[in-house]
Amino acid sequence: MIRQNFNADWTVEKGDGNSRMNSFLGNTQTKTVHLPYDAMIHEARTPDTKNGAQTGFYPGGEYIFQKHFTAPQAWQGKPVSLVFEGVYQTALVYLNGWLLTRNVNGYAEFTVEAGPYLKYGADNLLKVIADNSLEPNSRWYTGSGIYRPVRLLVGNKVYLPQDTVRITTREADEGFALLDVTAQVQSASTVTERVTLQQTICREGTAVLTDRQNLLLQPGESRTVSFRYCVDSPALWSPENPNLYTSTMQVLEGEEELDREETG
């Protein structure tokens, strides 16, 4: 999977809180920024703001973020998504004029599917309206805008969706550790696919455990796969001895790696 930093070369401008159409159309008073970007801190402080001292007398507002980018032809037919780690407060996300989502939790990460709305081999316009005009809405300074990073994800025909590999330590002492590992595997293919899911646990670069499961996935199928391991004489973590293990989950088609997720 391609994981691309999507933070460079955005523009930002002040929106019109009284007219969503004016905010969507935008204006000419824009500046180029790199994310993450807090627009609230650049506002003039005023004792008349409804937020008062809770946000340091900074007013809220509505802000329009835009980014032009080219989607290569090679992406066509692949799952393409955008991950927003945080937009405060309410986010409206548009791609080429299509509304992809409305997210109302300014602290929560969210993902939008972009593939069906892209123009491949051409210019695309991503627009995010960050609306923090509903005041007061917090007991502390929140900031306004896309205040956390954005990532672009381009998957293969079979891939591991974002943040779906889970590792749970059921038991652990000096004798053994019992681990449960689960992963969601998603097919974006239009035909049946045969792949192998390989899980490897390493310590200091040396494999401690390796396991495989062969999968036959129907077109568009999503499946949760589970592994269970017993590690003998594990190197336990403590402040004095902060031992760490790493987990690598791979989706393989023969010897070709379609995707991987590393943890630890």
C-alpha positions in Angstrom: 0.0 0.0 0.0 1.2 3.5 -0.8 1.0 5.8 2.3 1.7 9.3 1.2 2.0 12.5 3.3 -0.7 14.8 2.0 0.2 17.9 4.0 2.0 20.2 1.5 0.6 23.0 -0.7 -2.9 23.7 0.6 -4.6 27.0 0.4 -6.7 28.5 3.2 -9.2 31.3 3.3 -11.9 32.6 5.6 -15.3 31.3 4.9 -18.7 33.0 5.2 -20.5 31.6 8.2 -23.8 33.1 7.0 -23.7 31.5 3.6 -22.6 27.9 2.9 -22.7 28.7 -0.9 -20.3 31.6 -0.5 -18.0 29.3 1.6 -18.2 26.6 -1.1 -17.4 29.1 -3.9 -14.6 30.7 -1.9 -12.9 34.0 -2.5 -9.5 35.4 -3.6 -8.0 36.2 -0.2 -6.1 32.9 0.1 -2.7 31.9 1.4 -0.6 28.8 0.9 0.0 26.7 4.0 1.3 23.3 5.0 -0.7 21.1 7.3 -1.3 20.8 10.2 -2.6 24.4 10.3 -4.6 26.2 13.0 -6.5 29.2 11.6 -7.9 30.3 15.0 -4.5 31.4 16.3 -4.2 33.9 13.5 -7.5 35.7 14.4 -7.6 38.9 16.4 -8.4 38.3 20.0 -11.4 40.2 21.3 -13.2 40.4 24.6 -16.5 40.2 22.8 -16.0 36.6 21.5 -18.6 34.2 22.7 -15.8 31.8 23.7 -14.5 34.2 26.3 -11.5 33.2 28.3 -12.0 29.5 27.6 -10.3 29.9 24.3 -8.1 32.9 25.2 -10.6 35.3 23.6 -9.9 33.9 20.1 -13.1 33.8 18.0 -14.2 30.7 16.1 -15.0 30.8 12.4 -15.4 28.9 9.1 -12.3 28.2 7.0 -11.9 26.8 3.5 -8.9 24.5 2.8 -8.2 23.5 -0.8 -5.5 21.3 -2.5 -5.0 20.6 -6.2 -3.3 17.3 -7.1 -2.9 14.8 -10.0 -4.2 11.2 -9.6 -1.9 9.0 -11.8 -3.6 6.5 -14.2 -1.9 3.7 -12.2 -4.3 4.4 -9.3 -7.4 3.6 -11.4 -9.2 0.5 -10.1 -7.3 0.6 -6.8 -8.8 1.6 -3.4 -7.8 5.2 -2.8 -8.7 6.9 0.5 -7.8 10.0 2.5 -7.2 9.9 6.3 -7.8 13.0 8.3 -6.4 12.8 11.8 -8.3 15.8 13.0 -10.4 18.7 11.6 -12.0 21.1 14.1 -14.9 21.3 14.5 -17.3 20.2 11.8 -15.7 19.1 8.5 -17.3 19.0 5.0 -15.0 17.2 2.6 -15.5 17.7 -1.2 -13.6 16.1 -4.1 -14.2 17.6 -7.5 -17.5 19.1 -6.2 -18.8 15.8 -4.7 -19.5 15.8 -1.0 -17.6 12.8 0.4 -18.5 13.2 4.1 -19.6 15.4 7.0 -17.7 14.8 10.2 -18.9 16.4 13.4 -16.3 15.2 15.9 -13.4 17.6 15.8 -11.1 15.3 17.8 -11.7 12.0 15.9 -9.7 10.6 13.0 -11.9 9.8 10.0 -11.3 8.2 6.5 -13.0 9.0 3.2 -13.1 6.8 0.1 -11.9 8.9 -2.8 -11.5 6.5 -5.7 -14.9 6.8 -7.4 -14.6 10.6 -7.5 -11.1 11.0 -8.9 -10.1 12.2 -12.3 -7.3 10.0 -13.3 -4.4 11.5 -15.2 -5.9 15.0 -14.6 -6.1 17.7 -12.0 -8.3 17.1 -8.9 -9.6 19.6 -6.3 -9.9 18.5 -2.7 -11.9 21.0 -0.6 -12.4 20.9 3.2 -14.7 23.4 4.9 -13.8 23.5 8.6 -16.7 25.1 10.5 -15.9 26.2 14.1 -18.5 29.0 14.1 -20.9 27.4 16.7 -19.7 29.1 19.9 -19.1 28.3 22.6 -18.2 24.6 22.1 -15.3 23.9 24.4 -13.8 24.6 27.8 -10.4 25.1 26.4 -8.5 26.4 23.3 -9.4 24.2 20.4 -8.0 25.8 17.3 -9.8 25.8 14.0 -9.1 24.0 10.7 -7.1 20.9 9.7 -5.0 20.9 12.8 -3.6 17.3 12.4 -1.9 15.6 9.4 -3.6 14.2 6.3 -2.5 11.0 4.6 -3.3 9.5 1.2 -3.6 5.7 1.0 -3.5 3.7 -2.3 -4.1 0.0 -1.8 -3.6 -3.0 -4.1 -6.2 -5.5 -5.2 -6.0 -7.2 -1.8 -4.9 -5.0 1.2 -5.1 -4.5 5.0 -7.5 -1.6 5.7 -6.1 1.2 7.9 -5.7 0.4 11.6 -7.3 -3.1 11.5 -4.4 -5.2 12.8 -4.9 -5.9 16.5 -2.5 -7.5 18.9 -3.8 -8.6 22.4 -1.6 -10.1 25.1 -3.9 -12.5 26.9 -1.3 -13.7 29.5 2.4 -12.9 30.1 5.0 -13.9 32.7 8.5 -15.1 32.7 7.5 -18.6 31.5 5.4 -17.8 28.5 3.2 -15.1 26.8 -0.1 -15.8 25.0 -0.9 -13.5 22.1 -3.9 -13.1 19.9 -3.4 -11.3 16.6 -6.3 -10.4 14.3 -6.2 -8.7 10.9 -8.9 -7.6 8.4 -8.2 -8.4 4.8 -10.1 -6.6 2.1 -10.3 -7.6 -1.6 -10.9 -4.8 -4.1 -10.7 -7.2 -7.0 -13.5 -8.1 -9.4 -12.3 -11.7 -9.5 -11.5 -14.4 -6.9 -8.0 -13.9 -5.4 -5.7 -16.4 -3.8 -3.3 -14.8 -1.3 -1.3 -15.7 1.8 -1.4 -13.8 5.0 1.9 -14.0 6.8 2.5 -12.9 10.4 5.9 -12.5 11.9 6.9 -11.6 15.5 10.5 -10.3 15.9 12.7 -9.2 18.7 15.8 -7.1 17.9 15.5 -8.0 14.3 15.3 -11.8 14.8 12.1 -13.7 14.0 10.6 -15.4 17.0 7.5 -16.7 15.4 6.2 -16.9 11.8 2.9 -18.2 10.7 0.8 -18.2 7.5 -2.8 -18.7 6.4 -3.8 -19.2 2.8 -7.0 -17.3 1.8 -9.4 -17.5 -1.1 -11.2 -14.2 -1.3 -14.3 -13.6 -3.3 -14.7 -10.3 -5.3 -15.1 -7.4 -2.8 -14.9 -9.8 0.2 -13.7 -8.5 3.7 -12.5 -11.2 6.1 -11.1 -11.1 9.7 -8.3 -13.6 10.2 -7.0 -14.7 13.6 -3.7 -16.0 14.9 -2.8 -17.3 18.4 0.8 -17.7 19.6 2.6 -18.9 22.7 6.0 -17.3 23.2 8.3 -19.2 25.5 10.4 -17.2 28.0 9.4 -13.8 26.7 11.6 -10.8 27.3 9.1 -8.8 29.4 9.0 -5.0 29.3 9.9 -2.9 32.4 11.2 0.6 33.0 14.6 -0.9 33.7 14.5 -3.3 30.7 12.2 -1.8 28.1 12.2 -4.9 25.8 10.1 -4.5 22.6 8.8 -6.9 20.0 7.6 -6.0 16.5 4.8 -7.5 14.5 4.8 -7.6 10.7 1.6 -8.6 8.8 2.0 -9.2 5.1 -0.4 -10.0 2.3 1.5 -12.1 -0.3 0.6 -13.3 -3.8 3.3 -15.8 -4.4 6.5 -14.0 -3.7 5.0 -10.6 -4.4 4.1 -8.4 -1.4 0.7 -6.7 -1.9 0.6 -5.0 1.5 2.1 -4.9 5.0 1.4 -3.5 8.4 4.1 -3.1 11.0 3.4 -2.6 14.7 5.7 -2.1 17.6 
